[in-house]
Amino acid sequence: MSGSTAKNYRMRGDKWVIGGEIELVGTGAILKNGQPIAGGGSGPVEVLRDATSEVANFLFWGDEINSSASNLGFAVGDKRGIQIIIKNGTDVPVTHIRAYGFLRDEAGTELHRAQADFPSLAAGADLTIDASNFPALNGAWTHISLRTNTSGRTTGSLRVIYVGGAQVANIGSYWPGKEANFLGDSITQGVGASSSAYRYSSRASTLLGLVENNYGISGSTIAVKESAPADRNPMVTRYASMSATADLVVVAGGTNDWFYTHTPVGTMASRSNNDFYGALHNLCLGLLDKYTGKQLLFLTPIKRSYPPLDAPDAKNGNGLTLQDYVDIIKEVCGFYGIPTLDNYRELAICPAIPAQKTALIPDGVHPNDAGHDLMARRVAGYLRQLKS
């Protein structure tokens, strides 16, 4: 922001630290760090009122690049704020509070939008909004809107204090706007996460700017149980109903095949949907045919610990460990040249370690928000390596 006279930005090392303060006073005059500035109908600041001026809606945009002193934006380029403190020093409530996070590509095209709404703020009350609690917003706010009754205000001011601030990671130029199918079981569905926004597929999609299609179903296996073909929603058959226009397909399965042992393991030569080897072959072949020229990625199962197979070296009804199934996935995918991300060996989620189980995977099977975030960052990082 060279040459700017804006006062609410300063450098700390290589990061922008956003301080300063914005006040809405009287019937809607706006001060930035104590200095009056004008509000316009568009751009970094919007001051919108109804015909009687009883309601004012203030939009403070954070993704506008503007070096003038009147810029109320909370960000410059990819440097966005982390925390907002709203102090209602007036004698009327703030009836609407909404924070937004937008993701745009280098050309300025909007790729993703998320928002969070908050209860009305009573007269004299404060509210702190921490963006780290909202992964769908990529951990940073871009702008905030407030609505308050201006004609009823007689004293005090409404202050918006933007604090914290950090540089958001470069999302790269390939993935933003691309369509992604995530095929999997309960973990892909988001079991263990506090909401779908916190599951690894949605978090990774936000980090990369992907448009997500989620095909996670709890209990889903890769292979088909011969005596009950529809049981456990096999991935080898239901992939056919996924969106055909996806640019990326991520498959995460195998843990239920190992745990329930509804099907035999088979051999590398098998092409039967009724055993694990054969179903994997047919799933890979079907995806390569349906998504020719598109990016495919398989994720191996993560470590788990759940009775009766709760020991790290537990063997299922086929006499195999979960690691054996991981190796089969890598073997078959390697046969077709499909990248495999080994989350069993290279993702630090280990429920056999009490501290890790408590912090990341409390039920021994499904990661919590923190565990899903680890998975998401690993998936996003790997995809950036494949195509940036």
N, C-alpha and C positions, 0 to 999 in steps of 0.2 A: 504494500500500500504506500509506495514511495510518493512523497510530496503531499500526502493527504493531511488535512487539518482536522480530521475526525479525532475525537478525544477518547473514544472508548475502546481503542485498540492499542496494544503495546506488545513488543516482542520480549519473550523470555527464552533465551537460547534459540532453537529453531521452531518454536511454537508460538502461536498467537495466544495471548491471554486477554480475554474479554472482560473488561470491568465496566466502569461507568454506570450511568443511571438515566432512565427515561421517566419523565413525569407527565401525567395528564392532569392539568389543573384548571380550576374555574369551570368554564363551559366547554372545555376541550382544547385549550391552548396546550401545546406540546413543548416541553423543555428537554434538551439533551445536555446532561451534565450542567444544568442550570442555565443554559443558553436557549432562547426561543428559536424554534425552527418551524418551517411551514409544513403542512400536510397536504398531499395532493390526492388526486383521484386514482392514481395508479403508481406503480414503481415501489420504491422501498417503503413508503409510508402511505397508508390510505386512511383517511378520516371520513367515515360515511355516517350521515345523520338522516333521520326521517324528516318529514315536512315540518314538524313542530320542534325539532331539535331536542326531543326528549330522550332520544337514545343515540349514543355514539358508538360506533364499532371501529376499533383501532386495530389495524393489521400492521404488524412490524415484520417485514420480510427479511429473511436472513440469507438468501442466496442471490441477491443482486450485487453485482460488482459495480461500485460507485465510490469514487474517491472524494466526493464533495463533503463538506462539513455537515451538510444536512442529511447525510445518509444515516438512516436509522437501522439499516440492516445489521443483523447479528453476525454476519459471516462475510468473508471475502474468499471467493473461489471455493475451495474444498475445506476451508477452515471454519468450523461451526462451533456454536456454543454447547456447553454441557449442562448447565443448570440455570434455571430462571427463578428468581425470588420476586413474588408479587406482594407488595405491601399496600393494602387498602387503608390509607389514612383519612378517607373521607367518611361522611356520615350516611352514605348510601351504599347498597350492595353492588358488587360486580355480578351481573346475572348470567354471564357467559364467559367461559374460559376454555380455549381450545389451542392446543399446541400441535404443530405439524412438522413432519420431516419429509422432504422431497429428495428424490435422487434424479439427477440429470446427467446426460452424457456431455461430451465436450462441446457439442453443437448447441447445447441448451435445451434439448428435447427432454420432456419429462418421461422418466422410465418407471418410477414407482412413487407412490404416495401413501403415507400412513398418518394417522392422527390420533390424538388422545384428548378426551373431554374430561373436565373436572367440575366438581360441584360449585355452585355459586359461592362467592367469597363475601362474608358479612362485613359490615362497616367495622373498621378498626382491626380486621383480621389480616393475617399473613398466610402465604402459601409458597412452599418450595417445591419445585418440580425438577426432579433429577432424571435426565434423559437415559442414564444407564439402566433404569428400570424398564425401559421400553426398547427391547432389541429390534423390533420392527422398524424403528426410526433410525437404525444404524448407529445408535448410541449418541445421537446429536439432534438438537432441534434446528430447524431452519427458520421458522417464524411462528408467531403467536398472535391470536386475535382475542380481543377483550370487548365486552359490551357492558355499558353502564348507563344509568340514568343521569344525564347531564343537568337537566333543569332542576332536579331535586337536590343537587349537591350544594351545600352552603359553605362547608369548611374543608380544609385539608386537600391532599392530592393523592392520586393513584400512581404508585411508583413501580416500574418494572426494572429490576436490577439483573443484568446478565452477567454471570460469573463463571469461573472455570475456563473452559475453552481449550480446544486441542485441534490438531490437524487430523482430519479424517483420512484414512488410508486411500490411496488411489485405487479405484475399482478396475482400472484397465479399460481397454477400448473394445475388446471382443465380446464379452459376455453381456453387458447391459442391453436389456430389451429382448434377449433371446428366450425362447420358450423351453422349459425344462420339465420333463416327467420324472417324478420320483416314485419308484415302484418298491414296495417293501411290506414289512409286517407292522407290529404295534409300535416299534421305535420310530419308524417313518411316519406312522399315523400321528405320533406325538404323545403316546402314553408316557407318563412320568413328568412331562412338561406341564407348567401351570396353565398354559393355553397354547393354541396352535401357532401363535406368533413366536413362541419360544422353542418350538421343535427344530431339530437341526436342519431340516430341509428348507423351512421358511427363513430361518436365520441365515443360512448359506445363500439363499436366493436374494435376500436383502443385501448382504455383503457384496454380491456380484451384480446386482441389478437384474436378476432373472425374473421371468414371469413363471410362477410355479404352478404345476399341476400335481397334486398329491394323490397317489394311489396306494397309500399305506392302509392295510387292513390288519387288525389285531389277530394274531394266531396264524397268519398266512404262511404257507410253506412254498417251496419251489416246486417240489414233485407232487404227483397226483396219487392219492390213495386208491388202489385198484378197486377195492370193495365199496368205496364211496367217493366217486370222482369229484363231487362238488364240495366235499368236506375240506375245511380250512382254506378255501379260496386260493387254489394253487396259482402261483405267478406264471407258470409255464403256459397256462391257458388264458388267463385274464389280461396278459400284456396286449393281446390283440384288440382290446377295447380302449386302449389308451389313445390320446390325441396323436394323430398321424403327422402333425405339423411341427412336432418338437424338434429343437436343435440339439438337445441334450437329453439322454436317458441315464438315470442313476438307479442302479438296482442294489438293494440291501436285503439279503435273505439268507436262509440256511440255518439260523439258530433254532427255529421250530422244527425243521426236518431232523436235526440232531436230537432235540429234547424229546419229541413225541415218538420218533422212530416208527412212523406210520408206513414207511416204505423201505425196501432194502437199499443198500448203497450202490449196487451195480458195479460196472467196470468201465474203464475208459472207452471201450468199444461200444457200449450200449447207446441206443437211441430211443429208449422207452421212457415215456413220461412217468412210468410207475416205479422208477428208481432214481436215486439222486444224481448219479453221473448222467444218465440218459436225459433227465429233465433239464439239467444244466446245459447239455449240448443243444437241446431243442430250443431252449430259451435264447441262448446266444445266436443260434441260426435264425430264429424268428426275428430277433431284434436287428440283426445285421441286414436282413432282407427288407424289413419294414422301414428302417432308418438308415438306408444306404448313404454313406458319406457324412452322416451325423456323428456326433461324439457320444460314445458309450462309456460308462464307468460302473464297475462293480465294487461294492464295499463289502468286505468280509464281516462276519459277526464280531461283535466286541466280546470281551470276557464276561462271564456271567457266573452267578452262584445262587442256585435255587434248588431246594429239596425236590426230589431225592438226588439230583445230580449237582450237588453244591461243592464238591471237592474240585480243585483246579485240574486234576487229572481224571475226573470221572468219565466212565465209559457208558455209552448208551446201549440200547438193545441190540445194536449191530456190532458191539464190542469196540466202538471207536470213540475217541475224544473229540471235543469241539474243534480242537486244533487240526485233527485229521480232516474234518469237513472244510475248514479254512483252506487247507492245502489242496483239496479237491477243487474248490472254487478257483484257486489260482492256477491250477493245472489246466482246467478246461478253458478258462478265459485266455490263458497264455497260448493255447492251441489256436485260438482265433485272433490273437493280437489285440484283445480287449484289455485296456488298463484295469488293474485291480489295486485298490487302496486297502492295505492290510491293517485294519483297525484292531485286529486281535493282538498283533505284535507291536504295533507302533502308535497306539492311542493309549495314553496313560489313564485308563479307567480300569481299575483292578479291584473288584469287590472282595477279593480274598484279604485285602489290606483294610482293616477296620476304618481307619481314617478316610481312605478313599471311598469306601462304601458309604459312609455317613455323608461325605461332602458331595459325591457325584452320582451315586447309583443306589439309593437307600433300599430298594426292594431286591437288589442283587441282579436285576434283569433290565430295568428301564432307567435310563439316565434322567436326572432331574434337570432343571433349567441350566445349571452350571455344566452338567455333563453334556447336554445337548449343544451348549455353546462351544464346548471343546470340539465336539464332532463337526459342528458347522464350520468352525475356523479351519479345521484340517481339510475338510472337503473343499472349501473355497480356495484355500492355498494350493491344493493339488490341481484344481481346475485352472487356476491362474498359470501354473507351470505348463499344463497341456496346451492352453491357448491364452495368450495375453493380449 
